[in-house]
Amino acid sequence: MAQSEQEILEGLAEIVNEETGLDTASVEMDKSFTEDLDIDSLSMMTIVVNAEEKFGVRIPDSEVKNLKTVRDAVTYIAGAQG
């Protein structure tokens, strides 16, 4: 069953928190993974793998580079679930 963008955001925030220790409240739609949240490429790949498992989607490596902001990731996951 497809989840709302808010549910995806909350789930993604939990994943980011588990990987980086960042407060879930700091994971907001307009935040950049690298600039604002200071997530390195290795952590990003772990986040992607965990998001694939949590949301039941596939995020190809070729798409990961396009996921610059939290909104990009939420939008991609929402579209992949439909």
C-alpha atoms as a printed R data frame, in Angstrom:
   type eleno elety resid chain resno      x      y       z
1  ATOM     1    CA   MET     A     1  0.000  0.000   0.000
2  ATOM     2    CA   ALA     A     2  1.373  3.381  -0.997
3  ATOM     3    CA   GLN     A     3  2.212  5.743   1.831
4  ATOM     4    CA   SER     A     4  1.596  9.481   2.003
5  ATOM     5    CA   GLU     A     5  4.490 11.878   1.552
6  ATOM     6    CA   GLN     A     6  4.283 12.678   5.278
7  ATOM     7    CA   GLU     A     7  4.592  8.988   6.183
8  ATOM     8    CA   ILE     A     8  7.542  8.627   3.819
9  ATOM     9    CA   LEU     A     9  9.186 11.733   5.295
10 ATOM    10    CA   GLU     A    10  8.792 10.358   8.818
11 ATOM    11    CA   GLY     A    11 10.187  6.964   7.811
12 ATOM    12    CA   LEU     A    12 13.085  8.547   5.964
13 ATOM    13    CA   ALA     A    13 13.837 10.759   8.979
14 ATOM    14    CA   GLU     A    14 14.036  7.642  11.161
15 ATOM    15    CA   ILE     A    15 16.465  6.021   8.707
16 ATOM    16    CA   VAL     A    16 18.648  9.154   8.607
17 ATOM    17    CA   ASN     A    17 18.588  9.299  12.410
18 ATOM    18    CA   GLU     A    18 19.664  5.662  12.723
19 ATOM    19    CA   GLU     A    19 22.528  6.129  10.224
20 ATOM    20    CA   THR     A    20 23.809  9.566  11.253
21 ATOM    21    CA   GLY     A    21 22.418 10.372  14.687
22 ATOM    22    CA   LEU     A    22 20.739 13.511  13.338
23 ATOM    23    CA   ASP     A    23 17.542 14.525  15.095
24 ATOM    24    CA   THR     A    24 14.530 13.390  13.048
25 ATOM    25    CA   ALA     A    25 13.109 16.937  13.274
26 ATOM    26    CA   SER     A    26 16.085 18.229  11.255
27 ATOM    27    CA   VAL     A    27 15.135 16.044   8.269
28 ATOM    28    CA   GLU     A    28 12.828 18.466   6.444
29 ATOM    29    CA   MET     A    29 11.584 18.399   2.844
30 ATOM    30    CA   ASP     A    30 13.761 21.263   1.587
31 ATOM    31    CA   LYS     A    31 16.990 20.103   3.248
32 ATOM    32    CA   SER     A    32 19.880 19.005   1.058
33 ATOM    33    CA   PHE     A    33 21.404 15.682   2.077
34 ATOM    34    CA   THR     A    34 24.991 16.868   1.578
35 ATOM    35    CA   GLU     A    35 24.843 20.613   2.209
36 ATOM    36    CA   ASP     A    36 22.310 20.898   5.042
37 ATOM    37    CA   LEU     A    37 22.424 17.457   6.660
38 ATOM    38    CA   ASP     A    38 26.142 16.805   5.980
39 ATOM    39    CA   ILE     A    39 25.553 13.212   4.831
40 ATOM    40    CA   ASP     A    40 28.533 11.635   3.070
41 ATOM    41    CA   SER     A    41 28.278  9.266   0.104
42 ATOM    42    CA   LEU     A    42 28.775  6.095   2.151
43 ATOM    43    CA   SER     A    43 26.041  7.066   4.620
44 ATOM    44    CA   MET     A    44 23.803  8.031   1.696
45 ATOM    45    CA   MET     A    45 24.167  4.575   0.161
46 ATOM    46    CA   THR     A    46 23.254  2.972   3.493
47 ATOM    47    CA   ILE     A    47 20.229  5.260   3.754
48 ATOM    48    CA   VAL     A    48 19.173  4.281   0.216
49 ATOM    49    CA   VAL     A    49 19.447  0.541   0.959
50 ATOM    50    CA   ASN     A    50 17.466  0.947   4.182
51 ATOM    51    CA   ALA     A    51 14.838  3.065   2.385
52 ATOM    52    CA   GLU     A    52 14.483  0.395  -0.306
53 ATOM    53    CA   GLU     A    53 13.798 -2.203   2.380
54 ATOM    54    CA   LYS     A    54 11.478 -0.002   4.464
55 ATOM    55    CA   PHE     A    55  9.371  1.279   1.569
56 ATOM    56    CA   GLY     A    56  9.527 -1.753  -0.731
57 ATOM    57    CA   VAL     A    57 10.986  0.170  -3.673
58 ATOM    58    CA   ARG     A    58 14.069 -0.071  -5.860
59 ATOM    59    CA   ILE     A    59 16.284  3.011  -6.172
60 ATOM    60    CA   PRO     A    60 18.819  2.351  -8.952
61 ATOM    61    CA   ASP     A    61 22.334  3.759  -8.526
62 ATOM    62    CA   SER     A    62 21.672  5.952 -11.563
63 ATOM    63    CA   GLU     A    63 18.809  7.623  -9.661
64 ATOM    64    CA   VAL     A    64 20.626  8.086  -6.349
65 ATOM    65    CA   LYS     A    65 22.726 10.932  -7.756
66 ATOM    66    CA   ASN     A    66 19.492 12.807  -8.548
67 ATOM    67    CA   LEU     A    67 18.289 12.645  -4.948
68 ATOM    68    CA   LYS     A    68 19.784 15.923  -3.757
69 ATOM    69    CA   THR     A    69 17.123 16.941  -1.241
70 ATOM    70    CA   VAL     A    70 14.825 15.153   1.151
71 ATOM    71    CA   ARG     A    71 11.932 16.223  -1.114
72 ATOM    72    CA   ASP     A    72 13.628 14.506  -4.085
73 ATOM    73    CA   ALA     A    73 13.822 11.255  -2.126
74 ATOM    74    CA   VAL     A    74 10.260 11.461  -0.801
75 ATOM    75    CA   THR     A    75  8.912 12.224  -4.289
76 ATOM    76    CA   TYR     A    76 10.893  9.382  -5.850
77 ATOM    77    CA   ILE     A    77  9.783  6.859  -3.215
78 ATOM    78    CA   ALA     A    78  6.120  7.966  -3.501
79 ATOM    79    CA   GLY     A    79  6.254  7.552  -7.284
80 ATOM    80    CA   ALA     A    80  8.011  4.181  -7.086
81 ATOM    81    CA   GLN     A    81  5.369  2.838  -4.697
82 ATOM    82    CA   GLY     A    82  2.499  3.702  -7.054
